[in-house]
Amino acid sequence: MEHDALDAGEARYELVISVDARRSGQYSDSEKPRMRERIYRVLENAFAQAGVVRDAVHMEDRGDGVLVSVPGRFAVTRLLGLWMVEVHENLREENGALIVPLGLRVAMHVGPVRHDSRGISGRAVDLTCRLADSTVARDLLDRERADLVLAVSDSLYVDVVSAGGKFIEPARFAPARLALKEGPVTAWFHLPGRPAPDIGPVAPEEPAAPVGGPVAGPAVPPPAAGPAVAADQDGDRGGGGYGDVDDEDMDDVEDEDGEDGEAPARYMAKGDLSVHQHNVYQQPVHIGRVTGAGPRKD
């Protein structure tokens, strides 16, 4: 997609679509090229069938999927409605001759997107990729034995899906609360051609141990009321700061493997506490949150 030099790098509100293949790691090296051909055939034929000009759509290869952004001159309802119908039908045709059917997780969100010579970036891109890679999306494909699942952001559901339209039935979407790296968010899930999926409560992951060992002090569990939070797998795209948790706070959160990942369930500690090791304070902590950078011992 071509862009004028004057607005290169400026953020534009576009529809971001992330498409991932189910269990792509189980395909052999000889099978992956054919899998990729099927994905592109399904998507590109759907664009043509929905009347979306292919040259106007930005597509990035992701190895086991595709990252797409669609400019605002194309109605989002056309992509949510007719395009998804065509993707579903094309996928069914592809799977008709396959012993192991191709499964796709599709996510959509509208937000500011920045283009450069290497592709697209922005919080809207990060969020969309995480929704497609979410535990709920993965589980729905397996549990319901489906070939296609659609996840949309809460804002996209409220602004577009809830109003309905041609091939858009809001009653067939079900919400779930996700614990992403950037903070908790609500997403809506849909299995094309089926009623609203039954998304049961999913327990949050156990919190990772803080640096230097467990922090002393009583822990107060999260309130029992409110929707369950589904812990998500980390997507290919990182960062972003989407949600109500500051990036600086999240940088110090580690997953169970000790690497930056999803936000675990957090404890609320009473009083002023400090994380220390060998009598050297690593980080000052207040009410269970890092308050600033302290001296570190390498």
C-alpha positions in Angstrom: 0.0 0.0 0.0 1.5 3.3 -1.1 1.7 6.3 1.3 2.5 10.0 0.7 5.8 11.2 1.9 4.2 14.0 3.8 2.3 11.7 6.2 4.8 8.8 6.3 5.0 7.6 9.9 1.9 9.4 11.0 -0.7 7.3 12.9 -3.9 6.6 11.0 -7.0 4.8 12.3 -7.2 1.5 10.5 -8.7 -1.9 10.9 -6.0 -4.3 12.0 -6.5 -8.0 11.4 -4.3 -10.8 12.8 -4.6 -14.3 11.4 -2.8 -17.3 13.0 -2.8 -20.9 12.1 -3.7 -23.5 14.7 -0.8 -25.6 15.9 1.5 -24.4 13.2 4.5 -25.9 15.1 3.2 -29.4 14.4 3.6 -28.9 10.6 6.8 -30.3 9.1 9.1 -28.2 7.0 7.7 -29.8 3.9 4.1 -29.2 5.0 4.4 -25.5 6.0 4.7 -24.1 2.5 1.4 -25.7 1.5 -0.2 -24.5 4.8 0.9 -21.0 4.0 -0.4 -21.2 0.4 -3.8 -22.2 1.8 -3.9 -19.3 4.3 -3.1 -16.7 1.6 -5.6 -18.3 -0.8 -8.3 -18.2 1.8 -7.7 -14.6 2.7 -7.0 -13.1 -0.7 -10.0 -14.8 -2.3 -12.1 -13.4 0.5 -10.8 -9.9 -0.1 -11.7 -10.2 -3.8 -15.2 -11.7 -3.0 -15.9 -8.9 -0.5 -14.9 -6.2 -3.0 -11.9 -5.0 -1.1 -9.1 -4.1 -3.5 -6.0 -6.2 -2.7 -3.6 -3.4 -3.6 -5.2 -1.2 -1.0 -4.6 -3.7 1.8 -1.4 -3.9 3.7 -0.3 -7.6 4.4 2.7 -8.8 6.4 3.8 -12.4 6.4 4.1 -13.9 9.9 5.3 -17.4 8.9 2.4 -19.2 10.4 -0.1 -16.3 9.7 -0.7 -12.9 8.3 -0.9 -9.4 9.8 -3.3 -7.1 7.8 -4.3 -3.4 8.0 -7.2 -2.1 6.0 -7.6 1.7 5.4 -10.6 3.6 6.6 -12.2 4.1 3.2 -13.4 0.4 3.4 -16.3 0.0 5.8 -15.4 -2.1 8.9 -18.8 -3.8 8.6 -17.8 -5.2 5.3 -14.8 -6.9 6.8 -16.7 -8.1 9.9 -19.6 -9.3 7.8 -19.1 -10.3 4.2 -15.3 -10.8 4.4 -15.6 -13.1 7.4 -18.3 -15.1 5.6 -16.1 -15.6 2.6 -13.1 -16.5 4.8 -15.3 -19.2 6.4 -16.5 -20.6 3.1 -13.1 -20.6 1.5 -11.6 -22.3 4.6 -14.3 -25.0 4.4 -13.5 -25.6 0.8 -9.7 -25.9 1.5 -10.4 -28.3 4.4 -12.7 -30.5 2.4 -9.8 -32.5 1.0 -7.6 -32.4 4.1 -7.2 -35.2 6.7 -6.0 -32.6 9.2 -8.1 -29.4 8.7 -6.5 -26.0 8.7 -7.7 -23.9 11.7 -7.5 -20.2 11.8 -7.7 -17.7 14.7 -8.7 -14.2 13.4 -8.7 -11.1 15.6 -9.8 -7.5 14.7 -9.4 -4.1 16.3 -9.6 -0.5 15.0 -7.0 1.9 16.3 -4.0 4.2 15.3 -1.5 2.4 13.1 1.9 3.7 12.0 3.4 2.5 8.7 7.1 2.4 7.8 9.2 0.7 5.2 9.2 -2.5 7.2 5.5 -2.8 8.1 3.1 -1.5 10.8 3.3 -0.9 14.5 1.3 0.6 17.4 -0.7 -0.4 20.4 -3.6 -1.4 18.1 -1.3 -3.9 16.3 -0.1 -5.3 19.7 -3.6 -5.8 21.0 -4.9 -7.4 17.8 -2.1 -9.9 17.8 -2.6 -10.8 21.4 -6.3 -11.4 20.9 -5.6 -13.8 18.1 -3.0 -15.6 20.2 -5.2 -15.7 23.3 -5.9 -18.8 25.3 -9.6 -18.4 24.8 -9.3 -18.3 21.0 -7.0 -21.4 21.1 -9.3 -23.3 23.4 -12.4 -22.5 21.5 -11.0 -24.0 18.3 -10.1 -27.3 20.1 -13.1 -27.6 22.4 -15.7 -26.8 19.8 -13.8 -28.6 17.0 -14.1 -25.5 14.9 -12.0 -24.4 11.9 -12.4 -20.7 12.5 -12.7 -18.3 15.5 -13.0 -14.6 15.5 -12.0 -12.3 18.4 -12.8 -8.6 18.4 -11.8 -5.9 20.9 -14.4 -4.5 23.3 -14.3 -1.1 21.6 -14.9 -2.7 18.1 -17.8 -4.8 19.5 -19.4 -1.7 21.2 -18.9 0.6 18.2 -19.7 -1.7 15.3 -20.7 -5.3 16.2 -23.4 -4.4 18.7 -25.3 -2.4 16.1 -25.5 -5.5 13.9 -25.6 -5.4 10.1 -25.4 -7.7 7.1 -23.8 -11.0 8.2 -23.1 -9.4 11.7 -25.1 -10.9 14.5 -24.1 -9.5 17.9 -26.0 -12.2 19.8 -23.6 -14.8 18.4 -20.6 -13.2 20.2 -19.6 -14.0 23.8 -17.3 -11.9 26.1 -14.3 -13.0 28.0 -11.9 -11.1 30.3 -8.3 -11.6 29.3 -5.2 -10.9 31.4 -2.7 -9.5 28.8 0.8 -8.3 29.5 -0.4 -4.7 29.1 -3.3 -5.2 31.6 -6.8 -6.8 31.7 -9.0 -6.3 28.7 -12.4 -7.6 27.5 -12.7 -9.3 24.1 -15.6 -10.8 22.3 -15.4 -14.2 20.6 -17.5 -15.7 17.7 -17.5 -19.0 15.9 -18.9 -18.3 12.4 -22.0 -20.2 11.6 -22.6 -21.2 15.3 -24.4 -19.7 18.3 -22.5 -17.7 20.8 -19.8 -19.9 22.4 -20.0 -20.9 26.0 -16.9 -19.4 27.6 -16.6 -20.8 31.1 -14.6 -19.1 33.9 -10.9 -19.4 33.6 -8.7 -19.1 36.7 -5.8 -16.6 36.5 -2.3 -17.8 36.5 -0.4 -18.0 39.7 1.7 -14.9 40.4 5.4 -15.1 39.6 7.8 -14.9 42.6 9.4 -11.4 42.9 13.1 -10.8 42.4 15.1 -11.9 45.5 12.4 -14.4 46.7 8.9 -14.1 48.1 7.9 -10.8 49.7 7.0 -11.0 53.4 3.7 -9.8 54.6 0.1 -10.8 54.4 -1.5 -11.2 51.0 -5.0 -10.1 50.2 -6.7 -12.2 47.5 -8.5 -10.4 44.7 -12.2 -9.8 45.2 -14.5 -12.8 44.4 -17.0 -10.6 42.5 -16.5 -9.7 38.8 -15.8 -11.7 35.7 -13.1 -14.3 35.6 -9.9 -13.3 34.0 -8.4 -15.6 31.4 -4.6 -15.7 31.4 -3.2 -15.2 27.8 -0.2 -16.5 26.0 2.3 -14.0 24.9 1.9 -13.0 21.3 4.6 -12.3 18.7 4.1 -8.6 19.1 5.2 -7.1 22.5 4.9 -3.8 24.3 2.1 -1.5 23.8 0.8 -0.4 27.2 -2.8 -1.1 26.3 -5.0 -1.1 29.3 -4.8 0.5 32.7 -1.4 -0.7 33.8 1.6 1.5 33.4 4.4 0.1 31.1 7.0 0.9 33.8 5.1 -1.3 36.2 4.7 -4.1 33.7 8.4 -4.1 32.7 9.2 -5.5 36.2 6.6 -8.3 36.0 8.0 -11.7 35.0 6.4 -14.9 34.0 7.0 -18.3 35.5 10.0 -18.9 33.2 11.6 -15.7 34.4 11.1 -13.8 31.2 8.8 -10.9 30.4 5.4 -12.2 29.6 1.8 -12.1 30.6 0.7 -10.2 33.7 0.1 -12.7 36.5 -2.5 -12.4 39.2 -1.1 -9.7 41.6 -1.1 -9.6 45.4 -1.9 -6.5 47.4 0.6 -6.2 50.3 0.0 -4.1 53.3 2.6 -1.6 54.5 5.9 -0.6 53.0 8.0 -3.5 51.9 11.3 -3.9 50.2 12.8 -6.7 48.0 16.3 -7.5 49.1 19.0 -10.1 48.7 22.2 -10.5 50.7 21.4 -7.3 52.6 21.4 -5.3 49.3 18.0 -3.7 48.5 17.1 -4.4 44.9 13.9 -2.4 44.5 11.8 -0.2 46.8 8.2 -1.5 46.9 5.1 0.2 48.2 1.7 -1.5 48.5 2.9 -4.4 46.3 4.1 -2.2 43.4 7.6 -1.1 42.4 7.9 2.6 43.2 11.3 3.4 41.6 14.6 2.0 40.6 16.9 1.1 43.5 20.6 0.0 43.5 21.1 -3.4 41.9 23.8 -5.9 42.6 24.9 -7.7 39.4 
